[in-house]
Each structure stands twice: as C-alpha cells, then as structure tokens.
C-alpha cells in the first residue's frame, strides 16, 4: 500500500508542477506583454523558454506515474474517464509544443529588438496573439484533466 501512496504522491506533484508552473509562465508572459517594454518582454521570454524544461519533466512524469498508479489501484484501461484523459493529454501535448515553438520565436525576436534598442516589432504582436490562442485551450485542457482525475466519471 505504501507504494501506491508514493506513486500517487509523484503523480499529484507532477500534476501540480505542470499546472502551476505553466500558469505562472503564462501569467509572466501576459504581464510582460502588457508592459510594452522590449527588454522586459525579451528577458521574460528568455526565462519562460528556460522554465519550460521543468514543465517537460512534469509532462513526462504524468503518464510514467499515472499508468502504474491506475494498475495498482485497479483502474481498467478502457474506463471512459481514463480514455478521455489520455485524449486530452495528447491534445495538450500538441498545443504545448506549439506554444513552446512560439515562445522560442518570441524570445529570439524580442532579444534582437532589445539588443538594438528597438521597439517591439509587429511580428511580435502577431506571435503573441498566436501564443495566446494556444494558451487558452491549454488552460482548458489542464483544468479538464484535473476535473477528470478527481471526478473519474464512469459510463456504465
């Protein structure tokens, strides 16, 4: 029974790190954007891209801990909530990869502008809108995963 609690602990910590870390990153990106300051946006984007490596670790830990946990507590692999969770997780992964690609482009673009002492270019604003369009469904997916993890609705 102690192994189940240990795996559950790892799973919950990974879920919290994934959601909390990403939420903090998203908030910093929005706050930096709202400042309109090229240097602030460039520095924030640099830190955000670096912090995404921590999010990668949490994303890897989720299935590595979730599947053994499900087996240990007797969750059938074809349960509705689990299948929906896996589908949402896969969609989240695709959206997240897209957001990281955009964050890297934002970082490079704003770094160049900051070094030159130039204002934020129009391309940055377009990239930020794309990032925001990815961030909203990422937030919805993460909230949905937490809901499914706690509620575990059954279809009988």
N, C-alpha and C positions, 0 to 999 in steps of 0.2 A: 504494500500500500504506500510506503514511503516513496517508491519510485514514481508512482502516479502523481503524487504531490510535487515532486521535483520537476517532472516533465510539465505538469500544469503550470508551475511557477515560471519555468522558462518560456512557455507559450504566452502566458499573460504579460510577462516583462517584455517580450518581443513585440506583442501587440501594442502595449503601451508606448514603447520606444518608437515603433513605426508611426502610430497616430500622433503622439505628442511631438516627436521630432519633426515630422512632416508639417504639422500645424504651426510649429514655431518657425520653420523655414518659410512657409507661405506667408505668415504674418510679417516677417522681416522683409520679404520681397515686396509686399504691398506697401509697408511703411517707407521703404527706401524709394520706391517708385513715387509715392506721394510727396516726398521731399523735393523731387525735381533736381536734386543736386547730383551732377555727373559722378563726382568722387564717391559720394555715399552709395549710389547705385552700383558703381564698379566694385567697391570694397565688399558690399553686401553680397553681390552675385558671386564674388570670389569665395567668400566664406560658405555660401549656400552650396556651391558645387563641391566644395571640400566636405561639407557635412553630409552630403548625400551618400558618402561611403558608409556612414553609420546606419543610414536607412537601408542600404543594401544588406548589411549584416542582419538587421531585423527582418527584412523580407525573406532572407534565406532561412532564418530560424523558424519562421511561422510554419511552413509545411514540414520542416525537419522535426519540429516538436508536435505539431498538430496531428499528423497521421499516427505516430506511435501512441499519442495520448488517446486518440479515438479507438485504436485497437485495444489499449489497456483497459478502457472503461466500457468496452463492448458496443461501440457505435458501429452500426452496419455501414459498409462503404457505399451503399446505394440509398442512404437516407436522403430525403428531399433537401433538408436544410444544408447538409454537407455538400451535395452536388451543386446547389445554388451558390454556396460559399466559395467553392473551387472555381466556378464560372466567374463570379465577381472578382475573385483574387486574380485570375488570369487577365481579365479586363483591366483591373487596377494596375497590374504589371505593365501592360502595354501603354496605358496612359502615363504611368510614372516614367517609363523610359522616354516617351515623347517629351515630357516636361523637363527631364534632365538634359536632353539634347538642346531644347530651347534655352534652358538656364546656361548651358555652356556657351551658346551663341551670344546670349545677353552679356555674359561675363567678358567674352573676348571683345565684343563691340564697345561696351562701356569702358573697359580698361583702355582701349585705344583712344577713345574720346577723352578720358581723364588725363592720360599722358600728354595729349595735345592741348589740354585746357579748353576743349571744345564743348558745346552744349550737347545734350543727349540728342542723337540723330532720330529722324522719323522712323528709320528701320527699327530702332529700339522700341518705339511705341507700338509698332506692329507686332514685334516679337512678344512684348509684354501682354498684349491682348490675346495672342495665341496661348501664352503660358497660362493666363487667367482662364481661358476657355478649357484648358486641360485641368486646372486646379479645382474647379467646381465639381466636375464629375469624380475626381479623385477623392474629394471630401465626402461626397455622397457614397462612394463605394466603401470608404473606410467606416463610415457610420453604419452602413448596411451590414458590413462584416461583424462589427461589434454587436449589432442587434441580433444577427443570426447566431453568433457564438453564445449569446446569453439566452435568447428565447428558444432556440432549437425547435422550430415548428415542425411537427410531424404531419405527413399526409397519409392517412390510413385508408 
